Amino acid sequence: MEIPVGVSNRHVHLNEEDYRILFGARPLEVKKSLRQPGQFASNLVVDIKTDKALIEHVRLVGPLRKYSQVELSRTDAVHLGIDPPIRDSGDLFQAAEVEIIGPEGSIKKECAIIANRHIHMTQEDQLRLRLADQEEVQVQFDGPKGAILDHVKIKVDPSFCLELHLDTDDANAILIKTGDNVQLL
């Protein structure tokens, strides 16, 4: 079965409290809708800072969540001098500490992770493919630097649409881009 790919650059998710600290009363506006229903790239950006380095203009992805999280690639983490764990979104156990700097303020917290490779799908997709939520699968890409990717986690929710999410390091390593397809093995 073919599954479309979405490549995810570094980005930030914020809870309402942290959003207010960083942006005050400024409204959260949509710059571009993402493939997952209700998700969007905001027109707002923050800077991510550690004792070693700074990454400027990191996009805020909405809507606001119950937690604040910075999703980085391993390359970003090396640049920042941190060692964040590979985690599912929202699992901030042993997350790396970073400072998030907005136009109205800053926060320092343990919230930086490298996101697991994962496939979003509905319950209908899950039943049709006979997969379990949180199950790990393999996918194959037949591009110019073809590869089989292991440890791809299944995420099931009625609001999702079928899509594999990879970070920029995974995507660059195999020359895959948003809109390409992989085969579920």
N, C-alpha and C positions, 0 to 999 in steps of 0.2 A: 504494500500500500504506500502511495506517495503522500508525503507530509510536507507542507510548505515551511520554509525557514524564515525566521525573523532574527536578525543580528542586533544585539543589544549593546549599545555603547555605555560607558560609565554614566550613572545617573543617581538621583537621590529621590527617595520617598520620604515624606514628612507627616508627622501627626499634627493635629491642630495647634497644640501648645507650642511646639518647636517652630511651626510655620509663622505664628504670631511674633515670636522672638526675632526671627530672621527677616520677616517682611512686613511686620506691623499690620495695619488694616488693609493693605493693598489686596485687591481681589486676585484669586487664582484663575488665570485665563488660559484658554486652549490655544496653543500655537498650531498643533497638528494632532488629529485623532490617530490613535494606534490601532492595529488590527484587532486587538482584544477589546470587545465591547466595553465602552465606558472609560477606557484608559486613554490618556493623552499626554503628549509632550507639552509642557507649559511654556509660556514665553519667558518664564523666570529661570535664572541661573544662580548658583552659589559657587563659592570657592572652597576647596577642600585642602586643609593644611595639616601638616605634621611638623615635628621639630626639624625634619630633614628637608622637606620640599612642599611645594604648593601646586595644585592643579586648579586652574581658573576656568570659569564658565561651564560648570557641570549642570546639566539640565535637570530641572525638577519635573518628575513624572506624577501626574495626578490621576485620580482624585486623591485627597488627603487620606491617610491610612490611620490605623490604630497604633502604629509604631513608626519610628524614624529609622531609615536605613540608607547606607551608601553602598551601591553596587559597583565594584571595580573589577578590572581584569588583573591578572597576575602582573602584567607589565606595569600597570598603574601602581600596584602595591609596591613593587620593587622601587619605582621612582620615588614613592612616598616614604620608603624605608620601614614598611610595616608588613606583617605576615597574617593577613586576615584568613579565617577559615573558609572552606567551601561549604555553603549552607543553602537550604531552601529559603526563599524569601520569608522574612518574619522570624526566622530562627537566628537569634543574635547571641547564642551561647558562645562565649569566648571571642566575640567580634572585636576587631581591632579598634583602638581609639583614634579618632580624627577630630579636628575642629571644622565645623561647617560655618562658613562666613557668608552672611547675607547683607543687604544694604542697611538694615535696621539693627543688626546685632549678630552675635555668634553664639554657638553652643559647642561644647566639647563632650563627646560621649563615645562609648564603645558601641559602634553601629556599622562598621565597615566589614563587608563580606565579599567573597567571590561567589556569584550565584551558581548553583548546580545547573548543569544542562537539564532541560526539561521540555516536555511536550504538554501543552495545554489541550484539553479535549472535553467534550460534553459527556454525559452519561450514555448517550446514544452511541457516540464514538467508542467509548469504553466497552459497552456490551458487544458492539459489532466486531471489535478487535480482540475481545476476550482478554482484556487487561484489567489489572487492579490499580486503584488509586495508590500512588507512592511506589508502585512496582518499577524496577529498573529494566530497561530494554537496550537494545543496540539499534543503531541506524547506520545506513550505508550511503555515502555520497560518491557518485561516479564522475565527478568533475576532473579537471586536469591534474589535481593532486588528490585523487580519490582517497577515501578513508572510511574506516568503520569506527564509529564513536561508541564507547561503552558508557555505562553508568548514566544513562539518560532516564530521568525520573518522570513518571506519568503523574500529571496533576489534573484532577477531574473536578469540574464545577459547571453548573448549568449555564453560567454566563460566559464561559470560554468558547473560543472557536479553535479548530484544529491548527496548531502551529508549534514548531520546534523553536525554542529560544536558545541561542548560543551567544557567548560573549565575543568580543572582538578578537581575543587571542585565539580561541577555537576557530573562528571563521577565517582569520588571516592565515592560519597554519595550513588549511586545506583549500584556500581560495574559493570559499563559498560566500554567497551574499544573500541579502534579503530578497525573497521571491524565488530563489532556487528551491529545489525539492530534494528530499532524501527518501530512501526506502526504509520502512520499518522491517527489521529482520526478525 
